């Protein structure tokens, strides 16, 4: 090989090395730029910003939504490559996703891949009646409302329980839902939760409980729920009602009368209300009411089927604001407790009138 040929080969080799070095440097720069993109916080995001992935959305359509929301970081190619690398390109979950300050393209795509949607909560409060429950549902956002214009009968038919009275059928609890869910979804879960809770408590009932069915247990639990907000007292109140049922005594409980009055109730029970017969007036009728009067919680359900032992047949509020009750064995003892209660009310009223 001539000297010139050797020199040409050497120059070619050097040129190749230079090109390889340039290519390597370019690749390193591109990789670093790509890595920086994936882990760089997305700019311009405000607390509360979200993006919605709808059923049938492709990755390009979701990327367009992000652009419309003001996300300018990265090229479309970078987003597609990152989504492919993370296994998110074809695995985006349906739902609403947070675009909180500090989020990166990588963290956002991982959330979308793993279905980490924004959750909302709806709480059914112990002691609510069906009117209160439906009013709260109608106000819940962003829950979709499909039952607002239905009457109670149509509502229960939609839920798959045609002919069932809706009172007491939904377990007080906090239910998590996401954007796109409906009030029907929440009610179905709450109904199933109550059926499960009722079945388990009825299975664990005391042998001598004076109830013929789980349905009666639900009714009694609803009355117990309305009589006291103190969980510690529920078994005692259940005991009073159980003994009255065994003796054939009237339950004589104000919450049932109030339920019978319905929307006409103005906050006061008058003597005429106690004397006016309705299916729910336990001062005029013996036994349980025809349906529950509220949504009982788990504590009330358990108390209804496992009442506390004792000999008390009466109870009245202490009247000191604690919500506690005085339990009495005889009518005479009860009348004395009622007199003390009325005296506390009169004293509190007089104090309020003299307080500037």
Secondary structure, 3 states (H helix, E strand, C coil): CCHHHHHHHHHHHHHHHHHHHHHHHHHHHHHHHHHHHHHCECCCCCCCCEEEECCCCCHHHHHHHHHHCCCCCCCHHHHHHHHHHHCCCCCCCCEEEECCCCCEHHHHHHHHHHCCCCEEEEECCCCCCHHHHHHHHHHCCCCECCCCCCCHHHHHHHCCCCCCCCCCCCCCCEEEEECCCEHHHHHHHHHHHHHHHHHHHHHCCCCCCCCCCHHHHHHHHHHHHHHCCCHHHHHHHHHHHHHHHHHCCCCCCHHHHHHHHHHHCCCCCCHHHHHCCCCCCCCCCCCCCCCCCCCCCHHHHHHHHCCCCCCCCEEEECCCCCCCEEEECCHHHHHHHHHHHHHHHHHHHHHHHHCC
